[in-house]
Each structure stands twice: as C-alpha cells, then as structure tokens.
Amino acid sequence: MTKKEMLDKVKENLGISDDPKDLMISDVIQEVMNYCNLTEPPAELEPFIRRKVKAIIDYEAETGGSSVFDVTSIKEGDTSITYNTNEISRETIYGLSEKDKLALMRFRRLRR
C-alpha cells in the first residue's frame, strides 16, 4: 500500500472529506514508517494510524491545538506553574509513546 492509498483509507474511515488534515495524517504515516524502518506502510497499520490521527483530532478539539504546554495549574501569588507530566501529554499525543512503540514492534524492521 502506498502512502497516498493509506492517507485516502484513513480519511475514508474517519469520514474526513476535505484536505486540511492531510498534512497531519501524512506526518503520522511518515513517523510510523520511520520508526518501523519501512518504505511503504502495510495495510495492517491502518487501524493504528487511524486511532493515532483520531487522538490528535480529539486533543486539538479539546485544547484548541494552540496551547504550548499542558498546564494543569497556575498559582500567581509567588508564581507556581504545574505541567502535565502524566502518561497523556502533548508529546505523547503528537509523537509516539511507549505504548505506541510497543504496538508497532511487530511491524519494525532492522536496518542493514
């Protein structure tokens, strides 16, 4: 399956008909391919990529996508800012978390 076919399949399964999300979907496909050392994504990766894209879309709908950090609390009287360091943060949403890497392990190829 080519990257274009994967992009179209993910868009079809998520019900996305317009093009603004194409770059985000392509980025997720490329990141997965880079991690797995693949030249073309196998069709079996579509559910993983679809869930990852859906998580990003949901995260952006919830936070607006414009926040720089995941801040959980701000205290002004001697300035204290607490950041989200839990398992779910901006970095694990947009990047590959340890759980994602574990799921991709069976698709990973060794470089020669």
C-alpha positions in Angstrom: 0.0 0.0 0.0 1.4 3.4 -0.9 1.4 6.4 1.4 -1.3 8.1 -0.7 -3.5 5.0 -0.5 -3.0 4.9 3.3 -3.9 8.6 3.5 -7.1 8.0 1.5 -8.1 5.0 3.5 -7.6 6.8 6.9 -9.6 9.8 5.6 -12.4 7.5 4.4 -12.6 5.6 7.6 -12.6 8.7 9.7 -15.2 10.4 7.5 -12.9 13.3 6.5 -13.7 14.6 3.1 -11.7 17.9 3.0 -7.9 18.4 2.8 -6.9 20.4 5.8 -6.0 17.3 7.8 -3.9 15.7 5.0 -0.6 17.1 6.3 -1.2 15.8 9.8 -2.2 12.3 8.5 0.9 12.2 6.3 3.1 13.2 9.2 1.7 10.3 11.3 2.2 7.9 8.4 5.8 9.1 7.9 6.6 8.9 11.6 5.3 5.4 11.8 7.2 4.4 8.7 10.4 6.0 10.1 10.1 4.2 13.4 9.4 0.9 11.7 12.1 1.4 9.0 9.6 0.8 6.3 9.4 2.2 2.7 5.7 1.6 2.3 3.1 1.2 5.0 1.4 -2.2 5.2 -2.4 -2.2 5.2 -2.4 -3.8 8.7 -1.0 -0.4 10.1 -4.2 1.5 9.0 -6.1 0.9 12.3 -3.1 2.1 14.4 -2.6 5.2 12.2 -6.4 5.9 12.2 -6.6 5.8 16.0 -3.5 8.0 16.3 -5.0 10.6 13.9 -8.3 10.4 15.8 -6.5 11.0 19.1 -4.7 14.1 17.6 -8.0 15.5 16.2 -9.8 14.9 19.6 -6.9 16.6 21.5 -6.9 19.6 19.2 -10.7 19.9 19.6 -10.4 19.8 23.4 -7.4 22.2 23.7 -7.7 24.2 20.6 -4.4 23.0 19.4 -2.7 26.3 20.2 -1.5 25.6 23.7 2.2 25.4 24.0 2.4 23.3 27.2 0.0 21.1 29.0 -0.5 23.2 32.1 -2.6 21.7 34.9 -2.5 24.6 37.4 -1.2 28.1 37.7 -0.7 29.9 41.1 0.1 33.6 40.9 1.0 34.5 44.5 4.7 33.5 44.3 4.3 32.1 40.8 3.9 28.4 40.6 3.1 26.6 37.3 2.4 22.8 37.3 2.7 21.0 34.0 1.0 17.7 32.9 3.6 15.0 33.2 1.2 12.1 33.2 1.1 9.4 30.6 -1.0 11.5 28.3 0.6 14.8 27.4 1.1 16.8 24.2 4.3 15.0 23.4 2.7 11.5 23.6 -0.3 12.7 21.6 1.7 14.1 18.7 4.7 11.7 19.0 5.0 8.0 19.6 4.5 7.0 23.2 6.0 3.8 24.7 2.6 2.2 24.3 2.6 3.1 20.6 6.1 1.8 20.1 5.1 -1.5 21.8 2.2 -1.8 19.4 4.4 -1.1 16.4 7.1 -3.6 17.4 5.8 -6.4 15.3 6.0 -4.2 12.2 9.5 -3.0 12.9 12.3 -4.0 10.6 16.1 -3.9 11.2 18.2 -1.6 9.1 21.1 -3.2 7.2 
